């Protein structure tokens, strides 16, 4: 299907054209901008979203099928901006699922908001996304605050009192580090150091010497891959027994393969547990394994549920108006899904997702709750 590109139109005019074109079309186009190489190599996100596509299109939505426009934003800011501007003008695109990283997604979200284009953000947990009063942007991943709460609660449960926070120089790292710092105080933990930019072994050795002098108990990590694996590998060379508690930025398929023996004992906070006995999780896992012959990961669920949310909004409202769909999601009654019984608050932040911790033991993850 060719997409009509309009120029010189206001956002409201584009939204009206978007609705009209969707009503007439046989297919509803949802754009999915992702860094393809990373997504394919490190996550099962695309498998999850395609599983949802198969399910939705078996019955259709209001007599229509969904078509995915999966495109590579290359984790590059300019490329992502160009794509966002393109999708915002293409009235055949009804919604967007993306982008992947905070430093790209936060500024790009403004483009989608101004175009009144419904956008589901499945991988950016930065709270800035839901603090700008956006009406069309929805954060379908658990927020940094809730991840930080779990990290600090786990640290406290293990008897850790004196912690270090290590983070990356990005919107993701900086905001998550701040959330961890605040939650540490709430849990009575003492943050003895807060560091970013420890990119060489010499820098890390110097920092570690300080931590040891201050009797640290654990390192709380706000890093993405592959930087996170590199950091932990260098830390293990200095102190093989250092306790490490990481956020979900390190929850990728090849984490243990990347680190090998150095992954032992690392704890990761996640929103997916294969031990979840709820019927929604069991049903999803069964369908995923039947299609792909492997275990899903948290990112497969993120892809799956993001598309299901858009389809549900269309089915329940019988509408293709971006404003109607966004209003439905914001007021949606708690919905039992794979990841929990979810809803969105008035700011577009998802609530009700389950959060777990898992630890590497003998080369495999064991779930602790």
Secondary structure as UniProt FT lines:
FT   HELIX           11..24
FT   STRAND          27..34
FT   HELIX           36..42
FT   HELIX           45..59
FT   TURN            62..63
FT   STRAND          64..72
FT   TURN            74..75
FT   HELIX           77..89
FT   TURN            91..92
FT   STRAND          93..97
FT   HELIX           102..114
FT   TURN            115..116
FT   STRAND          118..121
FT   HELIX           127..130
FT   STRAND          137..139
FT   HELIX           144..157
FT   TURN            158..159
FT   STRAND          162..167
FT   HELIX           171..186
FT   TURN            187..188
FT   STRAND          190..196
FT   HELIX           201..213
FT   TURN            214..215
FT   STRAND          218..222
FT   TURN            225..226
FT   HELIX           227..238
FT   TURN            240..241
FT   STRAND          243..246
FT   HELIX           248..250
FT   TURN            253..254
FT   HELIX           255..259
FT   HELIX           260..263
FT   TURN            264..265
FT   STRAND          267..270
FT   TURN            274..275
FT   HELIX           279..292
FT   HELIX           298..317
FT   HELIX           322..331
FT   STRAND          335..337
FT   TURN            338..339
FT   STRAND          340..344
FT   TURN            346..347
FT   STRAND          349..353
FT   STRAND          356..361
FT   TURN            362..363
FT   STRAND          364..367
//
